[in-house]
Amino acid sequence: SVLGPTKDSPPPEEVYLGLRNIWFTTKPEDLNITFEPESQVPYAVVMDIGIDGDTVTIVSSIIGDGSMYTSTGGGVIGGIEHENVRKASINFVTIAGKFIDKMELAAEFPFPSGNNIKFYLITPSGVYTTEEVDADMLASGNHELSSLFLAGNDVITELRITTGQ
């Protein structure tokens, strides 16, 4: 479904923060899946994309959830209902697992500055993160996290195809 404000909606920033922050406290059982308690295998990924002071957040889970939220309000949820989004989301989370060794445990989940990108991997043993990385560097394919970025970008593409945006 495409999200948008209604007359009685809370402010867009509040809705956005609520949707984004849910993922940092989501447990495997919330998704009806089982993981070893101390596993470092991700079951969800959050990719924050800074765009001139605003943020677009892509979230994906290992069961195929794929959503996009924008700090200015709006976004797309319910991607799990579409096979193309499910496949891209599962792929994004699977690829993310290859990068856990390059990440550190996070106690806070700040947004990237400028036009940078930041990744968060949600695992049973905690949320892991990267330093923020320049979007152009990631898109060039020349950064160690480029394949992770490109997998996240595939989720965006499939969400757009599904919604016609």
N, C-alpha and C positions, 0 to 999 in steps of 0.2 A: 504494500500500500504506500502511496505517496503521502507524506506527512505535511501538514500545513496548519497555520493558526486558525482558531475560531474565535468568535466574540468573547467567550468566557475562558479562553486558554490562559495558562500562566505565561509569563514572558518567554520568548523563544530561547534565551540563554539558559533559563531554569530547566526547561524541557530537555534541551540538549545535554546539559550537565547530568541530569538524572539518567538519561538513556546511556550516556557514556560511562558513568560511574557504576552502573549496575554490573558491568562486565568485570570490574576489578574485585568484586565480592562474589561472583558466580562460582559455585563449587561443581565438581563433576556430577554429583547427585541431582543438582538443579537441572542438568541436561539429560538425566536418566542414563548416565554412563558410569562406568567403574574404572578407577585408576588406582594404582598403588599410592598410598598416602604421601610418600616422600618423593614421588616421581618428578623428574624434570621434563617430562614430555608435555608439551603444550596441548591444551584442549580448546583454547581460544586465543585470538590475536586481535590487538587494537593497533591500528595505524593512524596516527594523527598527522595531518598534512596542513602545514601553515600556509596561508594564502593571504598576503598583505594584511596581517592583523586579525584575520578570521581563521577558523579551523574547520576542516572537514575530517570527520572520523569514520574510518571503515572498521567494522567489527565482523569477525568470522569465527565460527566454531567448528569443531571436528565433526559435528553431526549435520553441518550444512547451513547453519544460520549465516546469513550475509546481509548486513545492513549498512547504510550510510547516513550519518547525521551531520548537519551543518550548524555551526555556532550562531549563524544568523537566523536560524529557524528553518524547518523543513528537513527533508531527507527521504530515505526509502527504507522501510522495514518489511519483513515478511518474505525475504528472498528465499528462505528455506522451501517455500511452496513451488519454486521453479528449479527444474533439474539443472539448467545451465548455471544458475547461481550456486546451487548446492555443490556442484562439482568444483567450481572455482574457489569456493570457500574452504572446502575440505583440502584442496590442493594448497591453498595459502597457509593453513595451519600445519599441514604436513611438512611443507618446505621450511616453515619457521623453526621446527624442531632441530634442523641442521645447524642453527645459529645460536643455540642456547649457551654453548661454551664461550661465546664472544659477548655474553650479556651478564649483567649484574642484578642482584635482587634489588627491588625498588620498594621503598616505604611510601613514597609520594609519586604522583602521576602528573607531572607538569606538562603543559603544552609546549610544543616547539616554538622557537622564536623565528621571526621573519618568514622566509619561504622554505623552512626546513621541515624535515619529517622525523618522527620519533615512533618507534615500535615498542609495544608491550606484549609479552608472551605470558599468558595465564596458565600456570601449572599447579598441580597439587602442593608443591613445595613452596609456592609463592609466585609473585609477579616479577618477571625479569624484563629488563629494558636495555636499550642502546643509548649511546650518546645521540643527540640530534644530528642529522646529516642533511647536507644541502640537496634539495630536490633535483637540481640539474645533474649533480654528481651521480645520484642514484639512477636517474633516467639514462645517463650515458652508458650504463652497463659496466663502468670501470671501477665501481666500488664493491667491496666484499659483500655488502647487503643488497646489491642491485637485483639479484634474482628474487629476494624476498619482496622488494618494492614492486617488481614486475608482476609477481603473483598477486599482490594486493591490488595492483592496477587492473588485473584481469577481473577481480571481483567488482570493481567500479564499472568496468565495461559491461559485464553481464547484467548488473543491476540496471544500467541505462538501457540496454537492449530490452530487458523485461518491461521497463516502465515507458519506453519510447522517449526518454529524455536525451 
